[in-house]
Amino acid sequence: MNNFLKQIFTILLITSFSYNQEYPNGAFSLDRIFFQLNSLNIKGDLGKDSLNNGAFSLNLLKFGFDNINLTNKNNSSIELIINGPNFDLEDMEINTNYVFPNYYNLILSDLSDRRYETPMDGLEILEKAIDAFSAKKGKYPKTYDELIVNSFINTSRYPFNQSEWSYHLDLPITIEAITTSMYKYEKKNLIFDWKSKRIVNRESNQYIKEDVNWNFIFQIQDIKQHFLSDVKINMNPDQYNLEFYQRKGKFHINGVSINAIPNNDIFEQTIFKLNDLSLEINDLFLQLLQHNGEPNIQNGKGNFTLKNFEIKLPPKLLVDETMKRITQDLGIRNGLIRIRRIDFTFHFYDNEFGIVNASFISPFLKISLNAQMSIDAKKSLYKSIELFDTELRISPISYGVRDIIRQWEIDNDKNLNREGPVIVLEFSGPLSSPIIIGLD
């Protein structure tokens, strides 16, 4: 009986969407439909690792549609005008406590190991080279140079071609890696104990791999989303067209923050903030044509904007040598990393051409892109795009970013084209392998 009902339902469903010319005109309208919550509060265990004192609060949640109008015209077209989906959220907070690893120590340990990556690789290779030397000569080498002379190591290859580190043998007791005068930062050394076959003074061993109590606070002041769209579907036996027109669309977030506090120490908290993030899609028009089974996107345009994204790093991470170097290069003070604005706009038309404009603005770097392109709808997206009249402008603001770019030019034997302090590059050809003008 159940199978019979399923078959009847399937036949009715197919029949209701069949394109027969006798299907009558029709119209449907709905003024408003929405779901709303007010003043929701929940307390309790929010997970297996929580400390049974989580809390969730929400002042307002509203989701729905306004002014829905649907019109059918003799099975030749369907027109839909819809205001939505609209979404409003106000004053949401999640406050919970968990026992997790001390992520600060894990990060600091990893940063330390990365700084010592070259000498650690060198010590590993030296151990093998010394064993080979001892097997062949019946004794230990007295010096590092003796290994070079006898071709057990190659100083023209990594890691021994790195001039910042030198190696010293005191066998059968230790091998020592020491920074040279070429090393720009605080002097370092690593000692490899030959008897135990391990590094006895690794800096990363100072960081205890322990679990700590974390307090996470996630807050949103408000989120608002409003869209007004038209959808039109034209149907005939040989062609199926779908037109989507986004008249107005805005997604706005205000006052989003995440606070991660270890062991109730607010001075060591990490803070993520989105003070005013908005995505706007206005006058977006997409047309999809299906003629003989080949759908195409004909036209479309839109713009997206993100504003004021911030990360506040804790003092415990900022004292690390690598973090100091990064923040100094980027001109970051007090551990506050900020992106002021990201913009992206696009316009493609006639299924053949497109225009893209993008910009990135921060206190340490400004980037702008103006691109024109042709599109071959018969190819995959990545291979279908051909660039022309495309310009990328990079404006290093902080001295550290300028030094990083200049060092890249030296290391790669390249000279970037400049207009004053601004780097200007032009692109043409396929996106998969473009020709770059201004990179000599």
N, C-alpha and C positions, 0 to 999 in steps of 0.2 A: 504493500500500500504506500509506503514512504517513497519507494522508487517511482511509482506511478505519479504521485504528487509532484516529485522533482521534475519528471519529464513534462508534465502539464505546465509547471511554472516556467521551465526553460522555453517551451514553445511560445507561451504568452509573452515572455520577455523579448524573444527574437522578433515576434510579430509586432510588438509595440514600437520597435525601432526600425522596422522595415520601411523602405522608401516607396510607398505606393501613392499615386497621384490623387486618390480619393480621401486621403487623410485630411481632416478638416482644419481650418484656421483655428488658432487658440491663443489664449493669453493667461498669464499667471502673475500676480503681484503680491508682495508681502511687505508691509511697512517696516516691521522690525522683529528680529528674533535674537535673543541673547541669553547668556548665562552669567550670573553674578554671585560673588561671595563677598561678605562684609565681616570684618573683625574676626578672622580665623586665628586661633591660638592652639598650638599642640606642644605638649611637653612629654619627654620620655626618652627611652633608649632608641637612638637613631641608627644603630648598627652594631655588629658584633664586637668591634674594637672601641666603641664609645664608652664613656664613663657614666652612662645612664643619667645624664643630666642635660640632654639636648633640648633645644627650644626652637619652635618655628612660629612666626607671627606674620600676619598679612592683614592689612587694613582694607584693601579693595582689590578684587579681581573681576574683570568684566570682559566677556568675549561674545561677539555676535556680529550680525549683519543688519544693515539698514537699506530700505528701498530696493528690494529685489524685484525686478521686472523681467518676465520671460515671455517671448512672443514667437509663435510658430506660424509660418506662411506657406500653406499648401505644400509641405514637404520639400520646399526649395530653399528655405533659410530658417534659421533659428537665431534670434537676437536676445542677448542677456545683458542687462545692465545691473550691476551689483555694487553696492557701497559696503565694502568690507573685503576680507575679514578685519574687523576693528577690535583692538585689544587695549585694555587699560589695566595697569597694575600700580598700586601705590603702597609704599612703606612695607616692604617685605624684609624680613631678617631671619637668618638661620644662625643659631649660636650653639656650638657643640664642642665637646672635648674628647680627644682621642689620644691613645698611647701609640705613638709612631716612632720610628728611628729619628735620631737627631740629624735632620737633613743638612744642617749647617756644617756639622763635622764631616758628613759624607762629601759635601761639595768641596770643603777645604782640603780634604784628603785627596780627592781627585785632582784638584788644581795643583797641589803639590807634586803629585806623581807626574803630571804633564810637564811641569817645569824640569823635572829630573829625567824625562823620557830619553833624551840623548845619552847621558852618561850611563843610565841603566842598561840601555841597549849595548853600549860600549863595553861595560863590565861583563855582560853575558857572552859577547863574542870573544873577549880577552880570555875568559875562563876556558873556552874551547880551544883557543889558539895556544894557550900555555900547556894544556894537556897534550896537544899534538906535538908541540916543541919538546916537551919532556919525554914523550914516547920515542921520538926520533933521536934526540941528543942524549938522553939519559940524565938530564939535569934540568933545573929551572932556568929560564932566562933571567939575567941580572937586571936588564933594563927594558923599557918599552921600545927603545930604538933597536934592540937586538931582535925583537919580533919583526920589526919593519925590514931590517937588513936581510933576514932569512925568509922573507915573503910569507910570513904567517898571517899578517894583516896588511890591508891595503889602505893607505892614508888618503887616497884620492876618492874613496867611496865612503858613504855614510856608515857609521856615525863618526869615523875618525877624520873626516874632512871638515868637521865643525870646529872652527878655531876658538870657540868660547870655552872649550874644555881640554884639559891635558890629563895624562894618565901616568901613574908612578907605581913601580913594582917594589915590594919588599917581601919577597917570597922566602919561605912558605908561610908567611904571616898574613899579609894584607895586599890588596890592590886598592889604590886610591885615585879617585877622579876629582880634580880641582879646577875651579873656574880660572880663566886667564884674564889678562888685562883687557881682552876684547869683550868680556862679559860686562854689560852695561849696568847691571843691578847688583844687589847685595851679594858678596862673595859666598860661594857654597862649596861643599865637598861631600863625597860619598865614599864610605869605606866598606870594601868587600872583604869579609873574614874568610880566608882561604880554608881553614879547617872546617868551619860549619857551613861553608858555601852559601852564605847569606849576607845581605847588607845590614850592618848593625846599627846604623844611625839614620835610617830613613825618616825624614821629617813627617811623613804621613802617619807614622806609627804613634805620633803624639795625640792624634785625634781619636778619642774613645768612641767605639761603635756601640752606642747605648740607645735605649729607648727612653723617650721623655714624654711628658704630658703636653699636648698641643691644644690650644684653644683657637678654633676657627670661627670667625664672624663674617658672614656674607650678608651684605645689605644692598638693597635697591631702593632708591627714593621713589622713582616712578619710571614706568615704561608706557609709551603710547604708540600705537600703530593704527594708521588710518589709510584705507585704500578706496579709490573709486575707479571702477573698471567697466569697460564695455567688451562684450564678447559676441562675435557674429559668426555664424556657421552657414555657409552656402553649400547646398548639396544638389548634385545631378548625377546621372549614371556614370559620367566619365571624369568628373572633377569634384574634389572635396576641398573647400577653402576654410581656413580658420583665421579670423582676425581678432587680435587681442590688443586693446587700447587701454593702457594704464594712464588715466587722466591725471590723477594725483595719487601720490603714495609717500608716506613718511613713517619711518620707524625711528623713534627717539628714546634714548636711555639717559636718565639724569641721576647722578649720584650713586653709581655702582662702586662698591668697595669690597675688598677681601683682606682681612687681617689674619695673619698666622702668627700666633704668639706662643713661644716655647717656655714652659715652666713658669707661666704667669709673669714673665719679664717683658713688660711693654716696651722697654728701651731696645730690645732685640727683635721686635716684631718686623715682619715683612708686610708691606702694604701695596696692594694693587688698586688703582683707581681709574674709573672711566667717568670723568666729570661731566662731559657733555658729548655723547656719541650719537650721531644721527646718520641715517641712511635715507636718502630721498630718491624716489623714482617718479619723475614727472614726464608726461608726454612720451611714454614708452609705447611704441607701436610695433607689434610683431605680427607678421603675416606668414602663415604656413600654407603652402600650396601643395596639393597632392594630385599630380596629373599622371595618369598611367602608373600609379604606385610609387612616385618619386616625390617625397616631401621636401620643401625648401623653406628656409626662413628668408623672407623678402626684405623687411625693413625693421628697424628698431633703434631706439636711443634711450639713454638714461644717464643718471649721475649718482655717484655714491660719495659720501663725505663722512670721515671719522675725525673727531676732534678731541684733543686733550686726554691722552692716555698716559698714565704715570705709574712708575714702579719705585717704591722707596725701599732701598736695601738696608739691612740691619748693620750696625757698627761691626759686629763680629766678622762679617764677610768683607767689609771695606778695609780691614787691616791687612788682608791678604795681599801679597806682592802683585799677583796677577790682576786682582781686582783693582788695586791702586793704579796699575799701569793702564787698564782699560778706561777707568773713570777719568784719569788725567788726559788720555788721548781724546776722549769725547768731550772734555770740558765739563764733566759732571761734578757738581758740588753737593756735599752732604748726602751722597748716595741716591739722589733723586734723578731718575731717568725719565725724560718726558718727550713725547711725540705730540707736537702741537696740532698737526693737521695732515690728513691724507685725503686727496681728492682723486676721483677716477670718473671720467665721462667717456661715453662711446656713442657712435652713430654709424650704423651700417644701413645701406640702402640698395635697392635694385638687385639684391642678391649678388652683388659684384664688388662693391666698394665699402670701405669703412674708415672712420676717423676715431682715433683714441687720444685723449689728453689725460695725463696723470701728473700728480705732484706729491712730493713728500717734504714736509717742513718740520725740522726739529732744531733745538738750540745748537747742534753740532754739524748738521748737514742739511742741504736743500737740494732736491732733485726735481726736475721737470721733464716730461716726455710729451712730444707732439708727434703723432704718427698718422700716416695715411697708408692704406693698404688695399690691395685687390684680393678678392676671395673667389676661389674655384670650388663651387659647391659639389663637384663630383669627387673631390678628394677628401681625405680626413682633415679635421680642423687644423692640426699642427702643420700638415704639409700643404694645405690649401691657401695659406696666407702669404702674399708677396708684398714686401715693404717698399715704399717710395716716399720721398720728401719727409723722412722721419729724422727727428733731431732729439738728442738726449743732452741735457745740460745739468752738470753737477757742480754745485757750489759748496766747497768745503768751508765751514765756518770756524771750527776750532782748529788750532795749530796742530793738534795731535792727528786729526783726520788728514790734514795736508801732508804731514810727515808720513803717514801710512801709505797714502797714494804715491807719494814721491819714492818711497822705498820700493813699492811694487814696480814702478817704472824702472828703477835701477836693477832690481832682481831679474826682471824679464826683458831688459834691454829695449824698452819701449818709451816713446814720448807721446803723451796725450796732447791733442790740440787744445789750445787755450785762447780765450778772449779775456785778457787780464787774468784774474784769479779763477775764472769760470772755465771748467772743462766742457768742450763742445764736441760731440760725436754725431756723425750722420750715418744712417743705415739705409741700405737698399738691397733688393733681392729677396729670396725666399727666407721666411722666418727660421726655417730649420738650419740654414747656413748663410747668414746675411753677410754682405760686404760692409765693412766698417771703415768709414772715412774719418780720419783724425786720430788714428791709432798707428803710429809709425814705429 
